[in-house]
Amino acid sequence: MADPPEPQPREPDVDDVTRAVLIASRLLVTLSVRSLATVEDRVTLPQFRLLKVLSAHGGANLVSLAERLGVNPSTAMRMVDRLIAAGLAERGVNPANRRETVLRLTEEGRTLVRDVSAARRREITEIVERLAPEQRTALVEALTAFTEAGGERPMPGDDGEPYPLGWSDTSTPLH
């Protein structure tokens, strides 16, 4: 008598994929938080998010910055005031409209964003290096499909890194 056929693996259903994405997102959040650990006495995660947006887009007025962050201008102003006091951001005059104030990173702010982003990239690279080449290919395809399905776009900037933790751009251009 012949052996019964081996059961074929089933295709993952939506719950299986959702569970896998939630577990992976927990790891990514852990890596992001860990990368901020060296500067946690200087900035919070929301403040770093503001610094990252300024880093990617250059100067911004307060209203545009608040829109990009999805917060009220008063909330953005409080965060900016703290970052200015810490020497990580500065106010300046918009050369195109002298009545408008533009917020920018200081050199110290740019260095902080660069260092934290590099730490996160190093940790992610260490994990990716443990994957077999075919797993890397599958991961790129899956994450690309996932981010496209979610409407996420790459963040402009020197490293092409997507918005941290899913914060996305708005259609409103910076002034």
Protein Blocks (a to p, Z undefined) as FASTA:
>chain_A
ZZddddddddddfklmmmmmmmmmmmmmmmmmmmmmmmmmmpcfklmmmmmmmmmnopad
fklmmmmnopafklmmmmmmmmmmnopaccdddfklmkbccddddfklmmmmmmmmmmmm
mmmmmmmmmpcfklmmmmmmmmmmmmmmnopacdedjkopaceehiacdfbdcZZ
